[in-house]
């Protein structure tokens, strides 16, 4: 049995100050790197072109993080990758920690791995991140997803063929929580690996998460998943019978 083939997928939207450092760190791992420029309107595209050795995929307009991930997964699959490690372009993740997620994959298993950010309850962490994580963790579990401690982490390892086959409907930030629920419904194990996070006070990190708008988008996704949970449960019972 051949070892699994990995690639890195990095969605980016208006992160000119950090994307270059993130991409160079990703390239240092010696894996294929796919960066998806999701309709950036600033100097992000220029910064991406300054980094050699990455495959650049572009959306002419912003379509959302979930759509960018799907674009990256599709390209990585066409290049022969079995798994994709995703990380954000805002500089909060250390690309070298991708090795920790990859190490969690066991030969012959198909799994998903979530990089659980440590220290997220520290008062220096933006309140939107602290509240959003607790809110999301609760509703992922209620809608039939796995019990994870950081359901909003963008640092993950995805089994590409399975994820593309599940066809999650959300296309923005809610994509990442929906895919957790679908993983459990489809019987794919979801593992957790602790990773560091960098929220430097006074730094240039930019988040495009909008508390009000994205809160309601996530609520809509959770409502849809909650309403479909009984149907999924019934289908499982009929198959088991």
DRENDO-1510 file (C-alpha; in Angstrom, 1 decimal, always signed):
<recs>
REC; n; res; u; v; w
REC; 1; UNK; +0.0; +0.0; +0.0 .
REC; 2; UNK; +1.5; +3.3; -1.0 .
REC; 3; UNK; +1.7; +6.1; +1.5 .
REC; 4; UNK; -0.9; +8.9; +1.4 .
REC; 5; UNK; -0.1; +11.9; -0.7 .
REC; 6; UNK; -0.5; +15.3; +0.9 .
REC; 7; UNK; -1.0; +18.9; -0.4 .
REC; 8; UNK; -1.5; +22.2; +1.2 .
REC; 9; UNK; -4.5; +24.4; +0.4 .
REC; 10; UNK; -4.5; +28.0; +1.5 .
REC; 11; UNK; -7.5; +30.3; +0.8 .
REC; 12; UNK; -6.8; +34.0; +0.9 .
REC; 13; UNK; -8.8; +37.2; +0.7 .
REC; 14; UNK; -7.1; +40.6; +1.3 .
REC; 15; UNK; -4.1; +39.5; +3.4 .
REC; 16; UNK; -1.2; +41.3; +1.8 .
REC; 17; UNK; +0.9; +41.7; +4.9 .
REC; 18; UNK; +0.9; +38.0; +5.9 .
REC; 19; UNK; +0.3; +35.8; +2.9 .
REC; 20; UNK; +3.9; +35.9; +1.6 .
REC; 21; UNK; +5.2; +34.7; +5.0 .
REC; 22; UNK; +2.6; +32.0; +5.2 .
REC; 23; UNK; +3.2; +30.7; +1.7 .
REC; 24; UNK; +7.0; +30.6; +2.2 .
REC; 25; UNK; +6.5; +28.6; +5.3 .
REC; 26; UNK; +4.2; +26.2; +3.5 .
REC; 27; UNK; +6.7; +25.7; +0.6 .
REC; 28; UNK; +9.4; +24.8; +3.1 .
REC; 29; UNK; +7.5; +21.6; +3.8 .
REC; 30; UNK; +8.3; +20.3; +0.3 .
REC; 31; UNK; +4.6; +19.6; -0.5 .
REC; 32; UNK; +2.4; +20.9; -3.4 .
REC; 33; UNK; +0.9; +24.2; -2.3 .
REC; 34; UNK; -2.3; +25.5; -3.8 .
REC; 35; UNK; -3.2; +29.1; -2.9 .
REC; 36; UNK; -6.7; +30.3; -3.8 .
REC; 37; UNK; -7.0; +34.0; -4.2 .
REC; 38; UNK; -10.7; +34.5; -3.5 .
REC; 39; UNK; -11.3; +37.8; -5.3 .
REC; 40; UNK; -8.8; +39.9; -3.3 .
REC; 41; UNK; -9.0; +43.7; -4.0 .
REC; 42; UNK; -5.7; +44.9; -2.6 .
REC; 43; UNK; -2.0; +43.9; -3.1 .
REC; 44; UNK; -2.6; +40.3; -2.1 .
REC; 45; UNK; -2.3; +39.1; -5.7 .
REC; 46; UNK; +1.1; +40.8; -6.0 .
REC; 47; UNK; +2.4; +39.3; -2.8 .
REC; 48; UNK; +1.3; +35.8; -4.0 .
REC; 49; UNK; +3.2; +36.2; -7.3 .
REC; 50; UNK; +6.4; +37.0; -5.4 .
REC; 51; UNK; +6.5; +33.5; -4.0 .
REC; 52; UNK; +7.8; +30.8; -6.3 .
REC; 53; UNK; +6.7; +27.2; -6.3 .
REC; 54; UNK; +3.0; +27.6; -5.5 .
REC; 55; UNK; +0.0; +26.9; -7.7 .
REC; 56; UNK; -2.2; +29.9; -7.9 .
REC; 57; UNK; -6.0; +29.6; -8.4 .
REC; 58; UNK; -8.1; +32.7; -8.6 .
REC; 59; UNK; -11.8; +33.7; -8.2 .
REC; 60; UNK; -12.6; +36.9; -10.1 .
REC; 61; UNK; -14.9; +38.0; -7.2 .
REC; 62; UNK; -15.0; +36.9; -3.6 .
REC; 63; UNK; -17.1; +33.7; -3.3 .
REC; 64; UNK; -16.4; +32.8; +0.3 .
REC; 65; UNK; -13.9; +30.6; +2.2 .
REC; 66; UNK; -15.9; +27.4; +1.6 .
REC; 67; UNK; -15.9; +28.0; -2.2 .
REC; 68; UNK; -12.2; +28.7; -2.1 .
REC; 69; UNK; -11.5; +25.5; -0.2 .
REC; 70; UNK; -13.6; +23.5; -2.8 .
REC; 71; UNK; -11.6; +25.0; -5.6 .
REC; 72; UNK; -8.3; +24.1; -3.9 .
REC; 73; UNK; -9.5; +20.6; -3.1 .
REC; 74; UNK; -10.5; +20.0; -6.7 .
REC; 75; UNK; -7.1; +21.1; -8.0 .
REC; 76; UNK; -5.2; +19.1; -5.4 .
REC; 77; UNK; -7.2; +16.0; -6.3 .
REC; 78; UNK; -6.4; +16.5; -10.0 .
REC; 79; UNK; -2.8; +16.6; -9.0 .
REC; 80; UNK; -3.0; +13.2; -7.3 .
REC; 81; UNK; -3.3; +14.3; -3.6 .
REC; 82; UNK; -5.2; +12.1; -1.2 .
REC; 83; UNK; -5.3; +14.6; +1.7 .
REC; 84; UNK; -5.3; +18.4; +1.9 .
REC; 85; UNK; -4.0; +20.4; +4.9 .
REC; 86; UNK; -5.7; +23.8; +5.0 .
REC; 87; UNK; -4.5; +26.8; +6.9 .
REC; 88; UNK; -5.5; +30.4; +7.0 .
REC; 89; UNK; -3.4; +33.2; +5.3 .
REC; 90; UNK; -3.7; +35.6; +8.2 .
REC; 91; UNK; -0.6; +34.4; +10.0 .
REC; 92; UNK; -2.3; +32.8; +13.0 .
REC; 93; UNK; -1.0; +29.3; +12.1 .
REC; 94; UNK; +2.5; +28.0; +11.9 .
REC; 95; UNK; +2.7; +26.1; +8.6 .
REC; 96; UNK; +5.2; +23.7; +10.1 .
REC; 97; UNK; +2.5; +22.4; +12.4 .
REC; 98; UNK; +0.9; +20.8; +9.3 .
REC; 99; UNK; +3.3; +17.9; +10.0 .
REC; 100; UNK; +1.4; +17.2; +13.3 .
REC; 101; UNK; -1.9; +16.8; +11.4 .
REC; 102; UNK; -0.3; +14.6; +8.8 .
REC; 103; UNK; +1.3; +12.4; +11.5 .
REC; 104; UNK; -2.2; +11.6; +12.9 .
REC; 105; UNK; -3.2; +9.7; +9.7 .
REC; 106; UNK; -2.8; +6.0; +10.2 .
REC; 107; UNK; -2.0; +3.6; +7.2 .
REC; 108; UNK; -5.1; +2.3; +5.7 .
REC; 109; UNK; -7.5; +4.7; +7.5 .
REC; 110; UNK; -9.5; +7.6; +6.0 .
REC; 111; UNK; -9.9; +10.3; +8.6 .
REC; 112; UNK; -10.2; +14.0; +9.1 .
REC; 113; UNK; -8.0; +15.9; +11.5 .
REC; 114; UNK; -8.7; +19.2; +13.3 .
REC; 115; UNK; -5.9; +21.3; +14.6 .
REC; 116; UNK; -7.2; +22.6; +17.9 .
REC; 117; UNK; -5.8; +26.0; +18.8 .
REC; 118; UNK; -4.3; +26.2; +22.2 .
REC; 119; UNK; -4.8; +29.2; +24.6 .
REC; 120; UNK; -8.0; +30.3; +22.9 .
REC; 121; UNK; -9.5; +31.3; +26.3 .
REC; 122; UNK; -6.9; +33.8; +27.0 .
REC; 123; UNK; -8.3; +37.4; +27.4 .
REC; 124; UNK; -5.9; +38.6; +24.7 .
REC; 125; UNK; -7.8; +36.5; +22.1 .
REC; 126; UNK; -10.5; +38.6; +20.3 .
REC; 127; UNK; -13.9; +38.0; +21.9 .
REC; 128; UNK; -15.5; +37.2; +18.6 .
REC; 129; UNK; -13.1; +34.2; +18.3 .
REC; 130; UNK; -13.7; +33.0; +21.9 .
REC; 131; UNK; -17.5; +33.3; +21.7 .
REC; 132; UNK; -17.7; +32.0; +18.1 .
REC; 133; UNK; -15.8; +28.8; +19.0 .
REC; 134; UNK; -18.0; +28.0; +22.0 .
REC; 135; UNK; -21.2; +28.7; +20.0 .
REC; 136; UNK; -20.0; +26.6; +17.1 .
REC; 137; UNK; -18.8; +23.7; +19.2 .
REC; 138; UNK; -22.2; +23.4; +20.9 .
REC; 139; UNK; -24.2; +23.4; +17.7 .
REC; 140; UNK; -21.9; +21.1; +15.8 .
REC; 141; UNK; -22.6; +18.5; +18.5 .
REC; 142; UNK; -26.4; +19.2; +18.7 .
REC; 143; UNK; -26.8; +18.8; +14.9 .
REC; 144; UNK; -25.1; +15.4; +15.0 .
REC; 145; UNK; -21.4; +16.3; +14.5 .
REC; 146; UNK; -18.4; +15.1; +16.5 .
REC; 147; UNK; -17.5; +16.4; +19.9 .
REC; 148; UNK; -14.5; +18.7; +19.1 .
REC; 149; UNK; -13.0; +21.6; +21.1 .
REC; 150; UNK; -12.3; +23.9; +18.2 .
REC; 151; UNK; -14.9; +23.6; +15.4 .
REC; 152; UNK; -13.9; +26.9; +13.9 .
REC; 153; UNK; -10.2; +26.1; +13.4 .
REC; 154; UNK; -9.2; +26.6; +9.8 .
REC; 155; UNK; -6.1; +24.4; +10.3 .
REC; 156; UNK; -7.3; +21.0; +9.3 .
REC; 157; UNK; -6.5; +17.9; +7.3 .
REC; 158; UNK; -9.2; +16.7; +4.9 .
REC; 159; UNK; -9.6; +13.4; +3.0 .
REC; 160; UNK; -10.1; +15.0; -0.4 .
REC; 161; UNK; -12.3; +12.4; -2.3 .
REC; 162; UNK; -14.7; +12.0; +0.6 .
REC; 163; UNK; -15.1; +15.8; +1.2 .
REC; 164; UNK; -15.8; +16.5; -2.4 .
REC; 165; UNK; -18.3; +13.7; -2.6 .
REC; 166; UNK; -20.2; +15.0; +0.5 .
REC; 167; UNK; -21.1; +18.2; -1.4 .
REC; 168; UNK; -21.5; +20.6; +1.6 .
REC; 169; UNK; -23.9; +23.3; +0.7 .
REC; 170; UNK; -22.4; +26.2; +2.7 .
REC; 171; UNK; -19.8; +28.2; +0.7 .
REC; 172; UNK; -18.6; +30.8; +3.3 .
REC; 173; UNK; -17.3; +30.3; +6.9 .
REC; 174; UNK; -20.2; +27.9; +7.6 .
REC; 175; UNK; -18.6; +25.4; +5.3 .
REC; 176; UNK; -16.1; +24.4; +7.9 .
REC; 177; UNK; -18.7; +23.6; +10.5 .
REC; 178; UNK; -21.0; +21.8; +8.0 .
REC; 179; UNK; -18.2; +19.5; +6.9 .
REC; 180; UNK; -17.7; +18.4; +10.5 .
REC; 181; UNK; -21.3; +17.3; +10.8 .
REC; 182; UNK; -21.2; +15.5; +7.4 .
REC; 183; UNK; -18.0; +13.7; +8.4 .
REC; 184; UNK; -19.7; +12.1; +11.4 .
REC; 185; UNK; -22.9; +11.4; +9.4 .
REC; 186; UNK; -20.8; +9.6; +6.8 .
REC; 187; UNK; -18.8; +7.6; +9.3 .
REC; 188; UNK; -15.5; +9.3; +8.8 .
REC; 189; UNK; -13.5; +9.6; +12.1 .
REC; 190; UNK; -12.6; +13.2; +13.2 .
REC; 191; UNK; -9.4; +13.4; +15.2 .
REC; 192; UNK; -8.0; +16.4; +17.1 .
REC; 193; UNK; -4.4; +17.5; +17.4 .
REC; 194; UNK; -3.3; +20.5; +19.5 .
REC; 195; UNK; -1.6; +23.3; +17.6 .
REC; 196; UNK; -0.3; +26.7; +18.4 .
REC; 197; UNK; -1.9; +30.0; +17.4 .
REC; 198; UNK; -0.5; +33.5; +17.0 .
REC; 199; UNK; -2.7; +36.4; +17.9 .
REC; 200; UNK; -0.1; +39.0; +18.5 .
REC; 201; UNK; -1.4; +42.1; +20.3 .
REC; 202; UNK; -0.9; +45.1; +18.1 .
REC; 203; UNK; -0.1; +42.9; +15.1 .
REC; 204; UNK; -1.4; +43.3; +11.6 .
REC; 205; UNK; -3.7; +40.2; +11.6 .
REC; 206; UNK; -6.9; +40.9; +9.8 .
REC; 207; UNK; -10.0; +38.8; +10.2 .
REC; 208; UNK; -12.8; +38.8; +7.7 .
REC; 209; UNK; -15.3; +37.1; +10.0 .
REC; 210; UNK; -18.2; +39.5; +10.5 .
REC; 211; UNK; -19.8; +38.7; +13.8 .
REC; 212; UNK; -23.4; +39.7; +12.9 .
REC; 213; UNK; -23.6; +38.6; +9.3 .
REC; 214; UNK; -21.6; +35.3; +9.7 .
REC; 215; UNK; -23.4; +34.5; +13.0 .
REC; 216; UNK; -26.7; +34.4; +11.1 .
REC; 217; UNK; -25.2; +32.5; +8.2 .
REC; 218; UNK; -23.9; +29.9; +10.7 .
REC; 219; UNK; -27.3; +29.8; +12.4 .
REC; 220; UNK; -29.0; +29.1; +9.1 .
REC; 221; UNK; -26.6; +26.3; +8.4 .
REC; 222; UNK; -27.1; +24.8; +11.8 .
REC; 223; UNK; -30.9; +25.1; +11.4 .
REC; 224; UNK; -30.7; +23.2; +8.2 .
REC; 225; UNK; -28.5; +20.5; +9.7 .
REC; 226; UNK; -30.7; +20.2; +12.7 .
REC; 227; UNK; -33.8; +19.7; +10.5 .
REC; 228; UNK; -32.2; +17.0; +8.4 .
REC; 229; UNK; -30.8; +15.1; +11.4 .
REC; 230; UNK; -33.9; +13.0; +12.0 .
REC; 231; UNK; -34.0; +12.1; +8.3 .
REC; 232; UNK; -30.4; +11.0; +8.4 .
REC; 233; UNK; -31.0; +9.0; +11.6 .
REC; 234; UNK; -34.0; +7.2; +10.0 .
REC; 235; UNK; -31.9; +6.3; +6.9 .
REC; 236; UNK; -29.2; +4.8; +9.1 .
REC; 237; UNK; -31.8; +2.7; +10.9 .
REC; 238; UNK; -33.3; +1.4; +7.6 .
REC; 239; UNK; -29.8; +0.5; +6.3 .
REC; 240; UNK; -29.0; -1.2; +9.6 .
REC; 241; UNK; -32.2; -3.2; +9.5 .
</recs>
